[in-house]
């Protein structure tokens, strides 16, 4: 059990913190630059997997380009570091959560609001395309918000890590769930990143306004067929001009699909449009990227564990914002967050068994390691398995703090799970009311 303190891990100037998410090729951790005090997010990737990859040159080119890009709607890439076994991609940290957390919690967006996000998305995509960087994996999890509610597209130029280029020079992808993927990508005939990114933007716009996906089917083959024929219908509340635009984006033929210059001229799109204002980074040094991708050992960093820093009961308690399980997706300064803490007066082993007892009937496998647990959904969802990390801290002999964090999986599915899970844990939570007694 973590008692009064936790071990800290340092990589270069960054002190690693909690895990923010786990994607198919990387783990994302929160970190703090101890020199500047800046918060960052670090993507940690297995180095050998990347360096064996056929696409090293492309990855290197795209990462270098991303380091030069400073666009308000593109998540900034700050630097890249490598240890003997890992690559660390240091990114701007944003704390507004995923755009789709908001839809999961508050439902679909009004047309004007959806348009504002779509305009920002197209700005980001247009700019990166103009620099020769394609996304190839645009989906809700890559749409993050900063504390002002500005859209930040993540993973531009990084999705190449999970792609393969074949002999014809075109991209081929072996993606799991195809809801956001263009038909030409599914038929695996090779494709051009420009028009397939536009298709994914069309799906995203539809979901923002409808609150559900245009193409969906439990049966994967049936889903493929629907996508290939662009077989979908509009909800009644879509305006006729938005329908026209979406129809021209979700054109199964990439050659006749609308282009970004045409979208920028579209009447529905142009309403209230403000072109982005941004500066180009100057004097950016790309030595870090060269060092990572050549085999020199000169600039390697190491992960160092540092002595536990003690955290007293007061600090622990003040980290538990509100002792209310409902607050996982509670608005915090207008935005939703994805972790929560609660206190309990039950003994640690009782808390752990209760979590296990509650999670199992909901279809979760439970792995326990000391006072940490990982709950993993046994069904594969749209974004892989749902997974939740928990940890029990002792604050005082008869007082524990429990931390719960979403690690991976689809946001909409996660909200459903969390509702049942939190009501199952009610008995062990030491509530505000009890504390006041
Ligand atoms: P990804 O592997 O990019 O899908 O990242 C997994 C999750 O980590 C995302 O869905 C985000 O919730 C979170 N995340 C990724 N990058 C950042 C970032 N720069 N700032 C804050 N959260 C992030």
Boltz pocket constraint, residues with backbone or C-beta under 6 A from the ligand:
constraints:
  - pocket:
      binder: B
      contacts: [[A, 20], [A, 21], [A, 22], [A, 23], [A, 24], [A, 26], [A, 28], [A, 40], [A, 41], [A, 75], [A, 91], [A, 92], [A, 93], [A, 94], [A, 95], [A, 97], [A, 98], [A, 141], [A, 142], [A, 144], [A, 154], [A, 155], [A, 407]]
      max_distance: 6.0
